[in-house]
Amino acid sequence: MSWLVTGGAGYIGAHIVRALQNAGLEPVALDNLVTGLARFVPAGVPLIEADVNDTTAVTRALTEHAVDGIIHVAGFKYAGVSVERPLHTYRENVTGMVSVLEAAQEADVQKVVFSSSASVYGTPDTEIVTEDAPLHPESPYGESKLIGEWLLADQERATEGFRSVSLRYFNVVGSGTDEVWDVSPHNLFPIVIDALLDGRTPRINGIDYPTPDGTCVRDYVHVGDLAISHVAAAQALAAGKPLARAYNLGSGTGLSVRQIMDAVAQVTGIGFTPEIAPRRPGDPARIVARGDLAARDLDWVMRHDVADMVASAWRARRASLGLSLTS
């Protein structure tokens, strides 16, 4: 069985490609290589260099590789930047989804797993977010992900046999292989790791939040665990199993920024005292999602603790720079 992974040369997509391989499935990667790297795609996996907005190219990929389903990961993923570039965000995430669905319809592909986001919740009223929490996205990025979910629901109602599932999550960290690392300039782990590698001191934005140590608490989930549940969702769709429309892939507990900093210092052996900066506007004190439904239906398990997350990210980033993994 063959699955097309859009954004398959990206940090998350490349891990999903590997998880599909490990499950005995046949992945095909499609990526415009704007942020993805061709080297992230394992040898033997077809890599189609194309943009999801190129409907003809997506349709061709689906038909030429006899694709059974799509795992749609490609998109513009930076919530903060999306406020400054709303039109770009909607073109990549909303128009891109329309294009993927048009291609799927043309190629008669009727199964889609959507890499959505917990940003669809905005700032929730409760500290622990469940799938039935109100949906109030607060950025063009979050809005675009919610619209993507709406488009899938509309296509299900309009197309007999079409099925989809959306997976919502917050901060994806770590590496499942030293060959793939987080290339984002906006995510906490690469920001902290690159600061240490450059001899700079990492920074905490705000230490006066109403949390146990005063720093923000968030969900951090390992990219390898995330990839496994994407594959489980694909397999469930293929088997015709009943699924909810959306699932949270969350820790249920969360980690504070201070805990992340302490773990980085311990794992790397580089002692540092983080610089303290003012709060960033709009940062809620705590947002954590429950993953109970995904644990029931999609093999969702937090298999890695914070030390594992940091160690794997540290190893992969050092490997990417050609640095020794033992020093």
N, C-alpha and C positions, 0 to 999 in steps of 0.2 A: 504494500500500500504506500502510495507516494503523497507527501504533504509539501505544499509550497510555503516557505517561511518568508514573508516580506520583512525586509530589514534583517535578513539572515546573515549579513556580514557585520552586524552591530554587536555590541557587548551582550545584550540579552538574547538577541536572535541567534547568535552563534552558539550560545549555550543550549538553546532549544534545538538547534540543528544536531548537536552532539547527543542530546537526550533522545531525539528521534532515532538516531543511529543505534544507540544502546538498546532501544526497545525493538529493534529489528525492522524499523520502518525505513522508508526511502525519502530522505529530505531533499528538497530543491531550494536553493537560496536565491532570492531576488533582492537586489540592493542597488541604490544609485551611487553608493560609495562616497557620499558627501561626508558622513561621519563614520560609516562602517569601513572596515579594512578587509581587503580581499584575503589577506593572510589569516584572518580569523576563521575562514571557511575551511573545514578539513579537506584533505586530498580525497578526490573521488566523488565529492558532492558537487553537482552542477551549480555554478554561480552565474546568474543572469544579471548583467549590469543594466538596470533599467529603473525608471521611476514609477512608483505606483500610480501616478497621474497619467502615465502613458497606458491607456486602457488596451490598446492594440498589443503592446509588448506583454502585458500581464496575461491577456487572453492567449497569446501565442505560447507563453510559458506553461500555462495550464494544459493546453491541448497537446503540445509537443512532448510533454513529460507525463501525460496521462495522469494528471494530479487528481487525487480523490478528495482532498480538503485543503483549506488554507488556514494557517496560523498567522494572523495579521498583527505584526509587531511594528512595522515601519511607521514613522511619524515624527513630528517635532515635539520634543519632550520637556522643554524648559519652561516651567510655569511662570517664573519671574520675567523672563525675556518675552514671553507671549503677550504680556501687558503692553510692551513696547512695539511688538510686531503682530498685532492681531490678524491682519489679513494674511500674512505668511502662515500663521498657525492654522487658520481655517482652511487655507488652500492645501496644506500638507495633510491635515488630519481629517477634515470633513470631505473636501473634494476628493482626497485620496481614498477615503472609504467608499464614496460613491463609485469611483473608478474600479476599485477592487470588486465591488458587488456587481457592477455591469459586466466585468470580465467573467466573474463566476457564473452569471446568468448565461452569457454567451457560450461558455464552455461546459455548461450543465454541471457545475461543481456546487454541491448543496450543503457543505459543512464548513463552518467558519468558527475558529477560536479567536477571540479578539483580546488583545493585550490592552485592557482599559487602565483605569487609574483610580485610586482612592481619592484623588482630587475632586471627583464628582460630588463628594460630600461637603466640600468647602470646610468651614469651621463648625464641626458638629456641636450639638448641645450637650452631648455625653462624652465621657472620657474614653469609653470603649464603643467602637463603631460596629454595628451589625448591618447586614445587607438591606434591612428595611428602614434604615435611618433616612431622614429627609435628604434629598439631593439638591444642594445649593452651591454649585461650583462658583469660585470667586476669581477665576482668571480665564482668559480665552482658551488656555490649554485645557482646564477642567471642563469648560463648556464644550469644547470640541470633542472631548472623550465621551461626554454624555450624549451629544448628538450622534456620535458613532454608534452608541448603544441603541438609540432610538431608530437609526437607520436599519440596524439588524432586526429589530423587532418588527418594523414595518415590512421588511422584505420577507420575514417569516409569515406574516399575515397574508401577504400577496402571492406567495410562491409555495405551492404544494410540495412537501418533502424537504423544504429548506429548513435547516436547523443551525443554531448558533449558541455560543455561550461567551460571556464576558468575564474576564478576570481582573479584579481591582486590587491594587497594592500600592504601597508607599515607596519606601527607600530600598532599592535593590543593591546589594553589596557583595564583596568577595569575588572569588573566581573558582570555577570548577576545574580549571586547567591552567597551567602556567602560560599557555599559548594565547589566552584571551584576558584582557584587563579592561577596566572601566576607563574609557577615554574622555568622559564628560568633564568639562572645566567647571561645572556647577555643583557636582555632587560632593558630599562631605568627605567620604573616604579618599578619593583621589586628591582633593584639595589638601587634606592633612598629610597624606603620604608624600605628595610632591613637595610640600613645604619642607618636610624633614629631609628629603633627598637633596633639596636645594640649600639646606642649611638655614632655613627660615623657621620661625616659631609659629605654630598653628594658633588660630584665634577662635575664641568662643564669643558668640553674639548674645550677650545678655546672661546674667547669673542671678537675676532677682525674680525668676518665675515661681509661681506657687507649686513647686515640685520638690521632691526630697532633697535634691542638691542644688536647686535654683536654676538649673539649665533645662532647656526644652527636652521633652520626651517624645520619641517617635518610634514607629515600627521600622526595624531593619531586618530584612529577610535575605537569605543567601541565594544568589543567582542560580546555583545548582538545584536547590529545592524548588525554586520558582519554575525552572525549566521542566522538572519532572511532572509538576502539576499541569503545565500546558500540554504535555504529551498525554497525560491521563485524561484531560478534557477531550483531546482529539480522539483518543481511543473510545471514550464513552459515546461521543457523537457517532463514530463509525459503527458502534455496536447497537445503536438505537436506544441506549439507556436513557431514562428520564433524568433531566437535569434542571436545576434552577436557571433562571435567565442570567444571573450574575452571582459571582462568588468573591468574597474577600480572601486574599492570601495574606493573612496577618498573624502576628506573633501572640496577640492577646495580652502581652505584658509591656513591651516596648523597652527602649534603652534611652538613657539621657545622653546629651552631648558630652557631658563630663565623663560618663562611663566609657564612651567611645574613646575619648582622649586618653584615659587611664589604660585602656586595653592596648591602644597603639603604643604607648610608652613601654608597657610591659612586654609586648610581643616583639617589638623592634629592638629593645634594649637601649633606646635613645630617650634618656630622661629629659623632660622639658616641662616648663610651667606655661600653660597657654596664656596668650595675651587676651585681655578682656576688653571687648568692644561693646558699645550700646546695643540694645535690642534692635532687631530689624522690624520695621513696621509690618504688621499683619501676621507675625509669627505667633500662633497659639501656643499655650504652655504645653499641652499634651494632646496628641492624637494617636490612638492605637486602635487597630482593627482586630476583631475576632475572626478566627479561621475555622470555626467549628463545622460549618456546612461543607467547606472544601475538604476538611479532614474526613468527613463522612463519604464524600462522593468523588474526590479528585486526588487521593493519595497525598494530601497536604500534610507535611510533617516538618517541624523545625529541627532538622538533622544537625545543624551547626550552631554552636554557641558563639558569643561575641569574639572569643579568642580565635576560633576557627575562621570566622569571617575576616578578621584583621590579618591573620597569618596568610590566608590564601590570597588576599588582595596585595599584601606586601610582597609575597613571592612573585606573583604574576607581573607586578609593576617593575620589580627589579630585573626579572627575566627579560622584559621588554626593552630594557636599557642595556642589556648585556652584562649586568652586574652579577657577582657571585651570589648564589642562593644560600651559602653556608656562612656568610660573614655579615 
